Amino acid sequence: MDTAPKREGTVQSSDLLKSNAGHPFSPIKAILRYESIVEQIMGLIDSGTLRVGDKFPPERTLAEQWQVSRPVLREAFRVLESQGIVESRHGAGRYVRSERTLDFADIRRRHLRDRRAALLKIWEVRALLEIRAAELAATAATPEQIDAIERPVALLDSLPADESRDTDLNMEIHKAIAAASGNEYLSEMILNALEEYRILNFKEAVPIDEWKDLQEEHRPIVEAIRARSPAHAREAMEQHFNGLRAALDKWSAPLS
């Protein structure tokens, strides 16, 4: 039972949940992004809607209101707790602890530093598999499979930078190349590696413009596959993974 006193003018859990129209939380659109949740909570604190000592609704309720999964919600609160903005009280829930502002550039760097070792390992596996898949696709892909690779690349090219990151098109490109390799066992291993990579949430920690630049590296891969050039497909895929590692080095470095 919550015994925390209710201060006059503060927003308590029960106040936030009067009705679906009455709560101040808006659904998180597109990709389920922890950073969007952090930004929304900070906005509510800045506006005075949430104040120090206010209790958040239960996790299940927040996940439904924001329309996100619980792991995404927990990642957002993990960031807020690490920055001293929110505190978790055992058996009592989560509370606003501080109203100070956050440096999102520093948060992104912390996110990448925390996941650096895992990202490098999964990229090592992916590079071994996907470089070979690109080579095979340049030889084995049917015209329909090449079109299936081209479609998400073209869609990414057509989208603004902020919208391109809020899609799964990057994953669709790599899945299509794997399928076009003609080796179902290789394709299955790539799909498993891609799922592990997705969980690490690399794209959420990279600035939008940088993410857009990384997506443009897919174009030479597609062109090499369409040209039936295994050597160029291999080289283009290698360069793509080199670009990913360079971005990790750049954006996980501590702020000077």
Phi and psi restraints in degrees (value plus and minus 20) as a CYANA .aco file:
   2 ASP   PHI    -101.4   -61.4
   2 ASP   PSI      99.1   139.1
   3 THR   PHI    -126.3   -86.3
   3 THR   PSI     -17.2    22.8
   4 ALA   PHI     -83.7   -43.7
   4 ALA   PSI     110.7   150.7
   5 PRO   PHI     -87.0   -47.0
   5 PRO   PSI     126.1   166.1
   6 LYS   PHI    -112.3   -72.3
   6 LYS   PSI      99.1   139.1
   7 ARG   PHI    -104.3   -64.3
   7 ARG   PSI     128.4   168.4
   8 GLU   PHI     -82.6   -42.6
   8 GLU   PSI     110.9   150.9
   9 GLY   PHI      67.5   107.5
   9 GLY   PSI     -23.9    16.1
  10 THR   PHI    -110.5   -70.5
  10 THR   PSI     142.4   182.4
  11 VAL   PHI    -121.9   -81.9
  11 VAL   PSI      92.5   132.5
  12 GLN   PHI    -115.8   -75.8
  12 GLN   PSI     146.6   186.6
  13 SER   PHI     -74.7   -34.7
  13 SER   PSI     -64.0   -24.0
  14 SER   PHI     -85.5   -45.5
  14 SER   PSI     -53.2   -13.2
  15 ASP   PHI     -86.5   -46.5
  15 ASP   PSI     -55.9   -15.9
  16 LEU   PHI     -92.2   -52.2
  16 LEU   PSI     -37.4     2.6
  17 LEU   PHI    -133.6   -93.6
  17 LEU   PSI       4.0    44.0
  18 LYS   PHI     -79.0   -39.0
  18 LYS   PSI     -60.3   -20.3
  19 SER   PHI    -182.2  -142.2
  19 SER   PSI     146.7   186.7
  20 ASN   PHI     -80.5   -40.5
  20 ASN   PSI     -54.0   -14.0
  21 ALA   PHI    -100.8   -60.8
  21 ALA   PSI     -37.1     2.9
  22 GLY   PHI    -110.7   -70.7
  22 GLY   PSI     -40.6    -0.6
  23 HIS   PHI     -96.9   -56.9
  23 HIS   PSI     131.7   171.7
  24 PRO   PHI    -106.6   -66.6
  24 PRO   PSI     -19.5    20.5
  25 PHE   PHI    -110.0   -70.0
  25 PHE   PSI     115.3   155.3
  26 SER   PHI    -125.3   -85.3
  26 SER   PSI     124.6   164.6
  27 PRO   PHI     -77.5   -37.5
  27 PRO   PSI     122.2   162.2
  28 ILE   PHI    -104.5   -64.5
  28 ILE   PSI     101.5   141.5
  29 LYS   PHI    -112.0   -72.0
  29 LYS   PSI     146.6   186.6
  30 ALA   PHI      38.5    78.5
  30 ALA   PSI    -158.2  -118.2
  31 ILE   PHI     -83.3   -43.3
  31 ILE   PSI     121.3   161.3
  32 LEU   PHI     -94.7   -54.7
  32 LEU   PSI      81.9   121.9
  33 ARG   PHI    -133.3   -93.3
  33 ARG   PSI     102.5   142.5
  34 TYR   PHI     -82.4   -42.4
  34 TYR   PSI     -53.1   -13.1
  35 GLU   PHI     -85.6   -45.6
  35 GLU   PSI     -54.8   -14.8
  36 SER   PHI     -83.6   -43.6
  36 SER   PSI     -56.9   -16.9
  37 ILE   PHI     -87.4   -47.4
  37 ILE   PSI     -64.6   -24.6
  38 VAL   PHI     -78.3   -38.3
  38 VAL   PSI     -65.7   -25.7
  39 GLU   PHI     -82.3   -42.3
  39 GLU   PSI     -60.3   -20.3
  40 GLN   PHI     -87.8   -47.8
  40 GLN   PSI     -61.6   -21.6
  41 ILE   PHI     -83.4   -43.4
  41 ILE   PSI     -63.0   -23.0
  42 MET   PHI     -83.5   -43.5
  42 MET   PSI     -55.8   -15.8
  43 GLY   PHI     -84.5   -44.5
  43 GLY   PSI     -59.0   -19.0
  44 LEU   PHI     -87.7   -47.7
  44 LEU   PSI     -54.9   -14.9
  45 ILE   PHI     -89.9   -49.9
  45 ILE   PSI     -64.6   -24.6
  46 ASP   PHI     -81.3   -41.3
  46 ASP   PSI     -55.7   -15.7
  47 SER   PHI    -101.0   -61.0
  47 SER   PSI     -29.9    10.1
  48 GLY   PHI      69.0   109.0
  48 GLY   PSI     -19.8    20.2
  49 THR   PHI     -85.8   -45.8
  49 THR   PSI     -58.3   -18.3
  50 LEU   PHI    -132.6   -92.6
  50 LEU   PSI     117.0   157.0
  51 ARG   PHI    -148.8  -108.8
  51 ARG   PSI     145.0   185.0
  52 VAL   PHI     -75.4   -35.4
  52 VAL   PSI     110.1   150.1
  53 GLY   PHI      77.6   117.6
  53 GLY   PSI     -33.8     6.2
  54 ASP   PHI     -91.8   -51.8
  54 ASP   PSI     124.0   164.0
  55 LYS   PHI    -117.9   -77.9
  55 LYS   PSI     117.9   157.9
  56 PHE   PHI    -100.2   -60.2
  56 PHE   PSI     131.1   171.1
  57 PRO   PHI     -81.1   -41.1
  57 PRO   PSI     145.7   185.7
  58 PRO   PHI     -78.0   -38.0
  58 PRO   PSI     134.5   174.5
  59 GLU   PHI     -76.7   -36.7
  59 GLU   PSI     -62.8   -22.8
  60 ARG   PHI     -81.8   -41.8
  60 ARG   PSI     -61.6   -21.6
  61 THR   PHI     -85.4   -45.4
  61 THR   PSI     -64.2   -24.2
  62 LEU   PHI     -82.8   -42.8
  62 LEU   PSI     -61.6   -21.6
  63 ALA   PHI     -80.6   -40.6
  63 ALA   PSI     -58.4   -18.4
  64 GLU   PHI     -90.8   -50.8
  64 GLU   PSI     -62.9   -22.9
  65 GLN   PHI     -87.8   -47.8
  65 GLN   PSI     -59.3   -19.3
  66 TRP   PHI    -104.1   -64.1
  66 TRP   PSI     -33.4     6.6
  67 GLN   PHI      39.0    79.0
  67 GLN   PSI      29.8    69.8
  68 VAL   PHI    -149.4  -109.4
  68 VAL   PSI     145.4   185.4
  69 SER   PHI     -99.2   -59.2
  69 SER   PSI     139.1   179.1
  70 ARG   PHI     -84.5   -44.5
  70 ARG   PSI     -58.3   -18.3
  71 PRO   PHI     -78.4   -38.4
  71 PRO   PSI     -58.5   -18.5
  72 VAL   PHI     -86.0   -46.0
  72 VAL   PSI     -62.8   -22.8
  73 LEU   PHI     -81.6   -41.6
  73 LEU   PSI     -63.8   -23.8
  74 ARG   PHI     -85.9   -45.9
  74 ARG   PSI     -55.0   -15.0
  75 GLU   PHI     -83.6   -43.6
  75 GLU   PSI     -60.8   -20.8
  76 ALA   PHI     -82.3   -42.3
  76 ALA   PSI     -65.7   -25.7
  77 PHE   PHI     -89.4   -49.4
  77 PHE   PSI     -50.7   -10.7
  78 ARG   PHI     -81.2   -41.2
  78 ARG   PSI     -62.8   -22.8
  79 VAL   PHI     -83.6   -43.6
  79 VAL   PSI     -66.9   -26.9
  80 LEU   PHI     -84.6   -44.6
  80 LEU   PSI     -57.5   -17.5
  81 GLU   PHI     -89.5   -49.5
  81 GLU   PSI     -58.5   -18.5
  82 SER   PHI     -85.7   -45.7
  82 SER   PSI     -45.6    -5.6
  83 GLN   PHI    -114.2   -74.2
  83 GLN   PSI     -19.0    21.0
  84 GLY   PHI      57.8    97.8
  84 GLY   PSI      -6.0    34.0
  85 ILE   PHI    -103.2   -63.2
  85 ILE   PSI     -56.2   -16.2
  86 VAL   PHI    -146.1  -106.1
  86 VAL   PSI     126.7   166.7
  87 GLU   PHI    -145.6  -105.6
  87 GLU   PSI     125.0   165.0
  88 SER   PHI    -125.4   -85.4
  88 SER   PSI     101.4   141.4
  89 ARG   PHI    -122.4   -82.4
  89 ARG   PSI     103.2   143.2
  90 HIS   PHI     -75.2   -35.2
  90 HIS   PSI     101.2   141.2
  91 GLY   PHI      58.0    98.0
  91 GLY   PSI     -21.3    18.7
  92 ALA   PHI    -142.4  -102.4
  92 ALA   PSI     -30.6     9.4
  93 GLY   PHI      83.3   123.3
  93 GLY   PSI    -185.3  -145.3
  94 ARG   PHI    -129.7   -89.7
  94 ARG   PSI     122.5   162.5
  95 TYR   PHI    -152.9  -112.9
  95 TYR   PSI     131.7   171.7
  96 VAL   PHI     -91.1   -51.1
  96 VAL   PSI     107.6   147.6
  97 ARG   PHI    -128.1   -88.1
  97 ARG   PSI     -53.1   -13.1
  98 SER   PHI    -166.0  -126.0
  98 SER   PSI     134.6   174.6
  99 GLU   PHI    -129.4   -89.4
  99 GLU   PSI      -6.0    34.0
 100 ARG   PHI     -91.5   -51.5
 100 ARG   PSI     139.2   179.2
 101 THR   PHI    -103.6   -63.6
 101 THR   PSI     142.9   182.9
 102 LEU   PHI    -134.0   -94.0
 102 LEU   PSI     128.2   168.2
 103 ASP   PHI    -118.4   -78.4
 103 ASP   PSI      82.9   122.9
 104 PHE   PHI     -88.9   -48.9
 104 PHE   PSI     -48.4    -8.4
 105 ALA   PHI     -82.6   -42.6
 105 ALA   PSI     -61.5   -21.5
 106 ASP   PHI     -88.9   -48.9
 106 ASP   PSI     -56.4   -16.4
 107 ILE   PHI     -82.5   -42.5
 107 ILE   PSI     -63.1   -23.1
 108 ARG   PHI     -81.5   -41.5
 108 ARG   PSI     -61.5   -21.5
 109 ARG   PHI     -85.5   -45.5
 109 ARG   PSI     -60.5   -20.5
 110 ARG   PHI     -82.0   -42.0
 110 ARG   PSI     -61.5   -21.5
 111 HIS   PHI     -77.7   -37.7
 111 HIS   PSI     -66.8   -26.8
 112 LEU   PHI     -90.4   -50.4
 112 LEU   PSI     -59.2   -19.2
 113 ARG   PHI     -82.7   -42.7
 113 ARG   PSI     -59.0   -19.0
 114 ASP   PHI     -83.3   -43.3
 114 ASP   PSI     -50.1   -10.1
 115 ARG   PHI    -129.2   -89.2
 115 ARG   PSI     -15.5    24.5
 116 ARG   PHI     -76.0   -36.0
 116 ARG   PSI     -71.2   -31.2
 117 ALA   PHI     -81.0   -41.0
 117 ALA   PSI     -63.5   -23.5
 118 ALA   PHI     -86.7   -46.7
 118 ALA   PSI     -60.3   -20.3
 119 LEU   PHI     -82.8   -42.8
 119 LEU   PSI     -63.7   -23.7
 120 LEU   PHI     -82.8   -42.8
 120 LEU   PSI     -58.0   -18.0
 121 LYS   PHI     -88.3   -48.3
 121 LYS   PSI     -64.3   -24.3
 122 ILE   PHI     -90.1   -50.1
 122 ILE   PSI     -54.1   -14.1
 123 TRP   PHI     -87.5   -47.5
 123 TRP   PSI     -53.8   -13.8
 124 GLU   PHI     -81.3   -41.3
 124 GLU   PSI     -64.5   -24.5
 125 VAL   PHI     -86.7   -46.7
 125 VAL   PSI     -67.6   -27.6
 126 ARG   PHI     -81.1   -41.1
 126 ARG   PSI     -61.6   -21.6
 127 ALA   PHI     -81.7   -41.7
 127 ALA   PSI     -64.2   -24.2
 128 LEU   PHI     -78.1   -38.1
 128 LEU   PSI     -63.0   -23.0
 129 LEU   PHI     -98.7   -58.7
 129 LEU   PSI     -65.5   -25.5
 130 GLU   PHI    -100.4   -60.4
 130 GLU   PSI     -47.3    -7.3
 131 ILE   PHI     -83.8   -43.8
 131 ILE   PSI     -62.9   -22.9
 132 ARG   PHI     -86.5   -46.5
 132 ARG   PSI     -58.9   -18.9
 133 ALA   PHI     -82.7   -42.7
 133 ALA   PSI     -59.6   -19.6
 134 ALA   PHI     -84.2   -44.2
 134 ALA   PSI     -61.6   -21.6
 135 GLU   PHI     -79.0   -39.0
 135 GLU   PSI     -69.0   -29.0
 136 LEU   PHI     -84.8   -44.8
 136 LEU   PSI     -59.3   -19.3
 137 ALA   PHI     -82.7   -42.7
 137 ALA   PSI     -54.4   -14.4
 138 ALA   PHI     -83.9   -43.9
 138 ALA   PSI     -42.2    -2.2
 139 THR   PHI    -121.5   -81.5
 139 THR   PSI     -60.3   -20.3
 140 ALA   PHI    -120.1   -80.1
 140 ALA   PSI     -37.4     2.6
 141 ALA   PHI     -83.3   -43.3
 141 ALA   PSI     117.2   157.2
 142 THR   PHI     -99.9   -59.9
 142 THR   PSI     142.9   182.9
 143 PRO   PHI     -75.5   -35.5
 143 PRO   PSI     -57.3   -17.3
 144 GLU   PHI     -86.2   -46.2
 144 GLU   PSI     -58.6   -18.6
 145 GLN   PHI     -89.2   -49.2
 145 GLN   PSI     -56.6   -16.6
 146 ILE   PHI     -84.5   -44.5
 146 ILE   PSI     -60.8   -20.8
 147 ASP   PHI     -82.0   -42.0
 147 ASP   PSI     -56.7   -16.7
 148 ALA   PHI     -87.1   -47.1
 148 ALA   PSI     -49.6    -9.6
 149 ILE   PHI     -94.9   -54.9
 149 ILE   PSI     -60.4   -20.4
 150 GLU   PHI     -87.3   -47.3
 150 GLU   PSI     -56.0   -16.0
 151 ARG   PHI     -78.5   -38.5
 151 ARG   PSI     -73.3   -33.3
 152 PRO   PHI     -86.1   -46.1
 152 PRO   PSI     -49.4    -9.4
 153 VAL   PHI     -84.5   -44.5
 153 VAL   PSI     -65.1   -25.1
 154 ALA   PHI     -84.3   -44.3
 154 ALA   PSI     -58.9   -18.9
 155 LEU   PHI     -84.5   -44.5
 155 LEU   PSI     -61.8   -21.8
 156 LEU   PHI     -81.5   -41.5
 156 LEU   PSI     -61.0   -21.0
 157 ASP   PHI     -81.8   -41.8
 157 ASP   PSI     -51.9   -11.9
 158 SER   PHI    -105.0   -65.0
 158 SER   PSI     -34.5     5.5
 159 LEU   PHI    -110.8   -70.8
 159 LEU   PSI     127.1   167.1
 160 PRO   PHI     -80.8   -40.8
 160 PRO   PSI     138.3   178.3
 161 ALA   PHI     -76.1   -36.1
 161 ALA   PSI     -63.6   -23.6
 162 ASP   PHI     -88.2   -48.2
 162 ASP   PSI     -55.1   -15.1
 163 GLU   PHI     -95.5   -55.5
 163 GLU   PSI     -51.4   -11.4
 164 SER   PHI     -84.4   -44.4
 164 SER   PSI     -52.9   -12.9
 165 ARG   PHI     -94.8   -54.8
 165 ARG   PSI     -42.9    -2.9
 166 ASP   PHI    -110.5   -70.5
 166 ASP   PSI      13.4    53.4
 167 THR   PHI    -154.2  -114.2
 167 THR   PSI     151.0   191.0
 168 ASP   PHI    -122.3   -82.3
 168 ASP   PSI      -1.7    38.3
 169 LEU   PHI     -82.9   -42.9
 169 LEU   PSI     -55.4   -15.4
 170 ASN   PHI     -77.8   -37.8
 170 ASN   PSI     -65.8   -25.8
 171 MET   PHI     -84.8   -44.8
 171 MET   PSI     -57.4   -17.4
 172 GLU   PHI     -84.1   -44.1
 172 GLU   PSI     -55.6   -15.6
 173 ILE   PHI     -81.6   -41.6
 173 ILE   PSI     -69.7   -29.7
 174 HIS   PHI     -88.0   -48.0
 174 HIS   PSI     -55.5   -15.5
 175 LYS   PHI     -85.7   -45.7
 175 LYS   PSI     -60.0   -20.0
 176 ALA   PHI     -86.5   -46.5
 176 ALA   PSI     -58.4   -18.4
 177 ILE   PHI     -85.2   -45.2
 177 ILE   PSI     -61.5   -21.5
 178 ALA   PHI     -80.9   -40.9
 178 ALA   PSI     -64.5   -24.5
 179 ALA   PHI     -83.9   -43.9
 179 ALA   PSI     -54.1   -14.1
 180 ALA   PHI     -96.9   -56.9
 180 ALA   PSI     -28.1    11.9
 181 SER   PHI     -87.5   -47.5
 181 SER   PSI     -42.9    -2.9
 182 GLY   PHI      61.5   101.5
 182 GLY   PSI     -16.2    23.8
 183 ASN   PHI    -138.7   -98.7
 183 ASN   PSI      83.2   123.2
 184 GLU   PHI     -86.6   -46.6
 184 GLU   PSI     -47.7    -7.7
 185 TYR   PHI     -92.4   -52.4
 185 TYR   PSI     -62.4   -22.4
 186 LEU   PHI     -82.7   -42.7
 186 LEU   PSI     -63.0   -23.0
 187 SER   PHI     -80.8   -40.8
 187 SER   PSI     -62.1   -22.1
 188 GLU   PHI     -84.3   -44.3
 188 GLU   PSI     -60.7   -20.7
 189 MET   PHI     -84.7   -44.7
 189 MET   PSI     -58.4   -18.4
 190 ILE   PHI     -85.3   -45.3
 190 ILE   PSI     -61.7   -21.7
 191 LEU   PHI     -80.7   -40.7
 191 LEU   PSI     -61.0   -21.0
 192 ASN   PHI     -84.4   -44.4
 192 ASN   PSI     -62.1   -22.1
 193 ALA   PHI     -86.3   -46.3
 193 ALA   PSI     -57.9   -17.9
 194 LEU   PHI     -83.8   -43.8
 194 LEU   PSI     -56.4   -16.4
 195 GLU   PHI     -86.9   -46.9
 195 GLU   PSI     -61.1   -21.1
 196 GLU   PHI     -82.8   -42.8
 196 GLU   PSI     -59.7   -19.7
 197 TYR   PHI     -84.5   -44.5
 197 TYR   PSI     -62.4   -22.4
 198 ARG   PHI     -78.8   -38.8
 198 ARG   PSI     -60.2   -20.2
 199 ILE   PHI     -82.7   -42.7
 199 ILE   PSI     -52.0   -12.0
 200 LEU   PHI     -93.0   -53.0
 200 LEU   PSI     -36.6     3.4
 201 ASN   PHI      40.9    80.9
 201 ASN   PSI      24.5    64.5
 202 PHE   PHI     -80.5   -40.5
 202 PHE   PSI     -63.8   -23.8
 203 LYS   PHI     -85.6   -45.6
 203 LYS   PSI     -45.2    -5.2
 204 GLU   PHI     -89.4   -49.4
 204 GLU   PSI     -42.3    -2.3
 205 ALA   PHI    -119.2   -79.2
 205 ALA   PSI     -22.6    17.4
 206 VAL   PHI    -121.6   -81.6
 206 VAL   PSI     114.5   154.5
 207 PRO   PHI     -74.0   -34.0
 207 PRO   PSI     128.5   168.5
 208 ILE   PHI     -77.5   -37.5
 208 ILE   PSI     -65.2   -25.2
 209 ASP   PHI     -82.8   -42.8
 209 ASP   PSI     -58.6   -18.6
 210 GLU   PHI     -85.6   -45.6
 210 GLU   PSI     -59.4   -19.4
 211 TRP   PHI     -82.6   -42.6
 211 TRP   PSI     -61.8   -21.8
 212 LYS   PHI     -81.7   -41.7
 212 LYS   PSI     -61.1   -21.1
 213 ASP   PHI     -82.1   -42.1
 213 ASP   PSI     -60.6   -20.6
 214 LEU   PHI     -84.1   -44.1
 214 LEU   PSI     -55.5   -15.5
 215 GLN   PHI     -88.6   -48.6
 215 GLN   PSI     -49.5    -9.5
 216 GLU   PHI     -87.2   -47.2
 216 GLU   PSI     -37.0     3.0
 217 GLU   PHI     -91.6   -51.6
 217 GLU   PSI     -31.1     8.9
 218 HIS   PHI     -92.8   -52.8
 218 HIS   PSI     -48.0    -8.0
 219 ARG   PHI     -77.3   -37.3
 219 ARG   PSI     -68.4   -28.4
 220 PRO   PHI     -81.9   -41.9
 220 PRO   PSI     -50.6   -10.6
 221 ILE   PHI     -84.7   -44.7
 221 ILE   PSI     -67.6   -27.6
 222 VAL   PHI     -83.0   -43.0
 222 VAL   PSI     -63.1   -23.1
 223 GLU   PHI     -82.6   -42.6
 223 GLU   PSI     -58.4   -18.4
 224 ALA   PHI     -88.2   -48.2
 224 ALA   PSI     -59.0   -19.0
 225 ILE   PHI     -86.2   -46.2
 225 ILE   PSI     -63.0   -23.0
 226 ARG   PHI     -85.0   -45.0
 226 ARG   PSI     -52.5   -12.5
 227 ALA   PHI    -101.0   -61.0
 227 ALA   PSI     -20.9    19.1
 228 ARG   PHI      39.5    79.5
 228 ARG   PSI      25.4    65.4
 229 SER   PHI    -138.3   -98.3
 229 SER   PSI      73.2   113.2
 230 PRO   PHI     -77.9   -37.9
 230 PRO   PSI     -59.0   -19.0
 231 ALA   PHI     -84.3   -44.3
 231 ALA   PSI     -63.8   -23.8
 232 HIS   PHI     -91.0   -51.0
 232 HIS   PSI     -53.7   -13.7
 233 ALA   PHI     -84.5   -44.5
 233 ALA   PSI     -62.0   -22.0
 234 ARG   PHI     -81.6   -41.6
 234 ARG   PSI     -67.6   -27.6
 235 GLU   PHI     -82.2   -42.2
 235 GLU   PSI     -62.5   -22.5
 236 ALA   PHI     -85.9   -45.9
 236 ALA   PSI     -59.3   -19.3
 237 MET   PHI     -89.3   -49.3
 237 MET   PSI     -58.0   -18.0
 238 GLU   PHI     -80.5   -40.5
 238 GLU   PSI     -63.8   -23.8
 239 GLN   PHI     -84.0   -44.0
 239 GLN   PSI     -54.9   -14.9
 240 HIS   PHI     -83.5   -43.5
 240 HIS   PSI     -65.5   -25.5
 241 PHE   PHI     -89.3   -49.3
 241 PHE   PSI     -52.6   -12.6
 242 ASN   PHI     -83.2   -43.2
 242 ASN   PSI     -58.4   -18.4
 243 GLY   PHI     -84.9   -44.9
 243 GLY   PSI     -59.0   -19.0
 244 LEU   PHI     -82.9   -42.9
 244 LEU   PSI     -64.3   -24.3
 245 ARG   PHI     -86.4   -46.4
 245 ARG   PSI     -56.9   -16.9
 246 ALA   PHI     -84.8   -44.8
 246 ALA   PSI     -59.7   -19.7
 247 ALA   PHI     -84.9   -44.9
 247 ALA   PSI     -59.3   -19.3
 248 LEU   PHI     -82.8   -42.8
 248 LEU   PSI     -64.5   -24.5
 249 ASP   PHI     -80.7   -40.7
 249 ASP   PSI     -62.3   -22.3
 250 LYS   PHI     -88.1   -48.1
 250 LYS   PSI     -66.1   -26.1
 251 TRP   PHI    -115.1   -75.1
 251 TRP   PSI     -21.6    18.4
 252 SER   PHI    -121.9   -81.9
 252 SER   PSI     -24.3    15.7
 253 ALA   PHI     -89.0   -49.0
 253 ALA   PSI     120.9   160.9
 254 PRO   PHI     -80.8   -40.8
 254 PRO   PSI     127.4   167.4
 255 LEU   PHI     -86.3   -46.3
 255 LEU   PSI     116.5   156.5
